[in-house]
Amino acid sequence: MNYTAIVIFIILAFVQGFVLITYKDTIPKPLKRWLAIFAIVMLLVAFGLMIYGFLMAANPNPS
């Protein structure tokens, strides 16, 4: 299985979270709320994909 897209998604999720934290004072308040919700969802999916990747690396053939 090719994990390139998953790795790119994980990197982008963490970069988005970092940018939101560093520029939290300059982002307008209504936009900040929706970006934060979107970042939380992306980070949760990224952590889920990392766990899935670790489990598949430990046991690539479950049958």
N, CA and C atoms as a LAMMPS dump frame, in Angstrom:
ITEM: TIMESTEP
0
ITEM: NUMBER OF ATOMS
189
ITEM: BOX BOUNDS ff ff ff
-5.0000000000000000e+02 5.0000000000000000e+02
-5.0000000000000000e+02 5.0000000000000000e+02
-5.0000000000000000e+02 5.0000000000000000e+02
ITEM: ATOMS id mol type element x y z
1 1 1 N 0.837 -1.181 0
2 1 2 C 0 0 0
3 1 3 C 0.883 1.246 0
4 2 1 N 0.487 2.223 -0.777
5 2 2 C 1.25 3.467 -0.894
6 2 3 C 0.746 4.462 0.159
7 3 1 N 1.626 4.869 1.062
8 3 2 C 1.258 5.757 2.153
9 3 3 C 1.628 7.215 1.888
10 4 1 N 1.972 7.558 0.665
11 4 2 C 2.411 8.913 0.357
12 4 3 C 1.31 9.933 0.636
13 5 1 N 0.097 9.663 0.205
14 5 2 C -1.006 10.604 0.412
15 5 3 C -1.315 10.759 1.894
16 6 1 N -1.222 9.674 2.648
17 6 2 C -1.482 9.74 4.085
18 6 3 C -0.419 10.582 4.777
19 7 1 N 0.825 10.403 4.4
20 7 2 C 1.912 11.189 5.006
21 7 3 C 1.749 12.678 4.675
22 8 1 N 1.388 12.989 3.444
23 8 2 C 1.167 14.389 3.066
24 8 3 C 0.013 14.977 3.868
25 9 1 N -1.075 14.229 4.042
26 9 2 C -2.214 14.708 4.828
27 9 3 C -1.81 14.962 6.274
28 10 1 N -1.04 14.061 6.861
29 10 2 C -0.604 14.228 8.248
30 10 3 C 0.269 15.474 8.393
31 11 1 N 1.191 15.67 7.467
32 11 2 C 2.051 16.857 7.515
33 11 3 C 1.222 18.126 7.383
34 12 1 N 0.276 18.147 6.45
35 12 2 C -0.558 19.333 6.262
36 12 3 C -1.439 19.607 7.473
37 13 1 N -1.947 18.568 8.117
38 13 2 C -2.779 18.766 9.306
39 13 3 C -1.968 19.406 10.431
40 14 1 N -0.752 18.928 10.64
41 14 2 C 0.083 19.501 11.693
42 14 3 C 0.549 20.914 11.342
43 15 1 N 0.836 21.174 10.079
44 15 2 C 1.23 22.522 9.667
45 15 3 C 0.068 23.487 9.852
46 16 1 N -1.145 23.061 9.501
47 16 2 C -2.305 23.925 9.688
48 16 3 C -2.514 24.231 11.172
49 17 1 N -2.39 23.24 12.025
50 17 2 C -2.504 23.476 13.462
51 17 3 C -1.441 24.429 13.963
52 18 1 N -0.218 24.284 13.487
53 18 2 C 0.874 25.179 13.889
54 18 3 C 0.612 26.612 13.439
55 19 1 N 0.146 26.779 12.201
56 19 2 C -0.134 28.129 11.684
57 19 3 C -1.267 28.775 12.476
58 20 1 N -2.288 28.016 12.797
59 20 2 C -3.389 28.585 13.58
60 20 3 C -2.928 29.006 14.975
61 21 1 N -2.034 28.252 15.56
62 21 2 C -1.531 28.614 16.892
63 21 3 C -0.639 29.85 16.815
64 22 1 N 0.214 29.919 15.813
65 22 2 C 1.156 31.041 15.744
66 22 3 C 0.485 32.352 15.316
67 23 1 N -0.572 32.272 14.489
68 23 2 C -1.24 33.479 14.008
69 23 3 C -2.615 33.677 14.636
70 24 1 N -2.803 33.188 15.845
71 24 2 C -4.129 33.263 16.464
72 24 3 C -4.575 34.691 16.741
73 25 1 N -3.662 35.634 16.876
74 25 2 C -4.043 37.019 17.163
75 25 3 C -4.427 37.798 15.907
76 26 1 N -4.008 37.352 14.734
77 26 2 C -4.273 38.106 13.511
78 26 3 C -5.438 37.547 12.698
79 27 1 N -5.949 36.375 13.04
80 27 2 C -7.067 35.78 12.307
81 27 3 C -8.368 36.375 12.854
82 28 1 N -9.295 36.812 11.975
83 28 2 C -10.574 37.343 12.457
84 28 3 C -11.356 36.307 13.267
85 29 1 N -12.089 36.773 14.275
86 29 2 C -12.765 35.889 15.216
87 29 3 C -13.746 34.905 14.56
88 30 1 N -14.636 35.341 13.639
89 30 2 C -15.551 34.347 13.035
90 30 3 C -14.818 33.265 12.233
91 31 1 N -13.767 33.661 11.551
92 31 2 C -12.995 32.695 10.761
93 31 3 C -12.176 31.779 11.66
94 32 1 N -11.714 32.307 12.776
95 32 2 C -10.886 31.538 13.698
96 32 3 C -11.635 30.319 14.236
97 33 1 N -12.911 30.492 14.557
98 33 2 C -13.696 29.379 15.105
99 33 3 C -13.799 28.228 14.104
100 34 1 N -14.135 28.541 12.846
101 34 2 C -14.298 27.484 11.854
102 34 3 C -12.963 26.858 11.469
103 35 1 N -11.917 27.641 11.42
104 35 2 C -10.594 27.071 11.139
105 35 3 C -10.149 26.154 12.27
106 36 1 N -10.459 26.533 13.506
107 36 2 C -10.087 25.689 14.639
108 36 3 C -10.852 24.368 14.61
109 37 1 N -12.14 24.416 14.301
110 37 2 C -12.926 23.179 14.201
111 37 3 C -12.378 22.289 13.092
112 38 1 N -12.091 22.904 11.949
113 38 2 C -11.54 22.143 10.823
114 38 3 C -10.179 21.548 11.171
115 39 1 N -9.347 22.296 11.881
116 39 2 C -8.023 21.799 12.275
117 39 3 C -8.151 20.637 13.253
118 40 1 N -9.094 20.719 14.188
119 40 2 C -9.289 19.625 15.141
120 40 3 C -9.718 18.358 14.418
121 41 1 N -10.639 18.49 13.472
122 41 2 C -11.085 17.318 12.708
123 41 3 C -9.921 16.733 11.912
124 42 1 N -9.144 17.598 11.26
125 42 2 C -8.005 17.101 10.484
126 42 3 C -6.971 16.412 11.369
127 43 1 N -6.707 16.97 12.549
128 43 2 C -5.731 16.347 13.451
129 43 3 C -6.234 15.011 13.979
130 44 1 N -7.529 14.908 14.281
131 44 2 C -8.072 13.626 14.728
132 44 3 C -7.97 12.566 13.634
133 45 1 N -8.285 12.954 12.407
134 45 2 C -8.152 12.017 11.287
135 45 3 C -6.683 11.648 11.078
136 46 1 N -5.783 12.615 11.21
137 46 2 C -4.354 12.339 11.041
138 46 3 C -3.858 11.352 12.095
139 47 1 N -4.275 11.539 13.354
140 47 2 C -3.871 10.588 14.389
141 47 3 C -4.46 9.203 14.118
142 48 1 N -5.7 9.162 13.664
143 48 2 C -6.295 7.871 13.307
144 48 3 C -5.547 7.187 12.188
145 49 1 N -5.142 7.95 11.18
146 49 2 C -4.375 7.371 10.075
147 49 3 C -2.991 6.918 10.522
148 50 1 N -2.39 7.647 11.466
149 50 2 C -1.084 7.215 11.992
150 50 3 C -1.224 5.899 12.745
151 51 1 N -2.256 5.766 13.554
152 51 2 C -2.47 4.511 14.285
153 51 3 C -2.737 3.375 13.308
154 52 1 N -3.565 3.641 12.291
155 52 2 C -3.832 2.63 11.271
156 52 3 C -2.533 2.212 10.571
157 53 1 N -1.698 3.184 10.24
158 53 2 C -0.424 2.869 9.588
159 53 3 C 0.49 2.04 10.47
160 54 1 N 0.533 2.365 11.77
161 54 2 C 1.355 1.572 12.69
162 54 3 C 0.835 0.152 12.819
163 55 1 N -0.484 0 12.881
164 55 2 C -1.054 -1.344 12.992
165 55 3 C -0.815 -2.162 11.726
166 56 1 N -0.921 -1.527 10.57
167 56 2 C -0.685 -2.244 9.321
168 56 3 C 0.8 -2.564 9.137
169 57 1 N 1.677 -1.724 9.671
170 57 2 C 3.108 -2.015 9.583
171 57 3 C 3.468 -3.186 10.485
172 58 1 N 2.775 -3.299 11.626
173 58 2 C 3.05 -4.399 12.548
174 58 3 C 2.504 -5.721 12.026
175 59 1 N 1.367 -5.679 11.313
176 59 2 C 0.744 -6.895 10.827
177 59 3 C 0.171 -6.637 9.427
178 60 1 N 0.997 -6.68 8.392
179 60 2 C 0.53 -6.332 7.051
180 60 3 C -0.431 -7.348 6.443
181 61 1 N -0.367 -8.605 6.845
182 61 2 C -1.26 -9.647 6.315
183 61 3 C -2.092 -10.224 7.455
184 62 1 N -3.299 -9.697 7.681
185 62 2 C -4.078 -10.176 8.82
186 62 3 C -4.646 -11.574 8.648
187 63 1 N -4.626 -12.152 7.468
188 63 2 C -5.229 -13.474 7.278
189 63 3 C -4.333 -14.605 7.678
